[in-house]
Amino acid sequence: MTERAGKQTTAGTDALTGGCLLLLVLVADAAAGFLVVLLLAVRGLGRMDAGAGQTAAGAPPTDWAPLLCFGALALAVGVTGVLLLRVGNRFTGAVQLVLCVVLAGHALGSWP
């Protein structure tokens, strides 16, 4: 194998790359979580307004929004966890995958 003498990485460069990656993951997961909370809050407000003028004619339609939102959030967290594991951040990737399992369990718990 040939080694590149001019392409040696330093600990500072690796730390900077890892820190930027962790910041990117944090921002992406926070944005996905914010979108889920916003969507569920708007859906809840819409259901409160629609329920005021309705009569008790039958069962309300099935609401798939919580299942889809938490499932999509679990998918996003799982993908970032796998990416972190592949890059070499074992602890952070494992925590992301544990959060993925918790979110997937919550999504399945909201199954209509």
C-alpha positions, 0 to 999 in steps of 0.5 A: 500500500502506498501512503500519502505523505502530504495528506496526514490528518491531525487531531485538530482537523478530525475534531473540527470535522466531528464537531461540525458533523455533530452540530449538523446532526443536532440542527437536523434533528431539532428541525425535524422535531420542531416540524413534528411538534408544529404539525401536531399542534396545528392539527390539534387546533384544527380538530378543536375548531372543527369539533365545535360546530359538529353534532354527534353523527358518528365516530371521527375519522382516523387521524394518521398524523401522529403515526406518520409524524413520529415515524418520519422523525424516527426515520430521520433520527435512525438515518443520522444514527447510522451515518454517525456510526459509519463515520466513527462516532460510536457513542453518539450513533448508538444514542441516536439509534436508541432514540430512534427505537424510542420514537418508533415505539411511540409511533407504534403506540399512537397506531389508530 
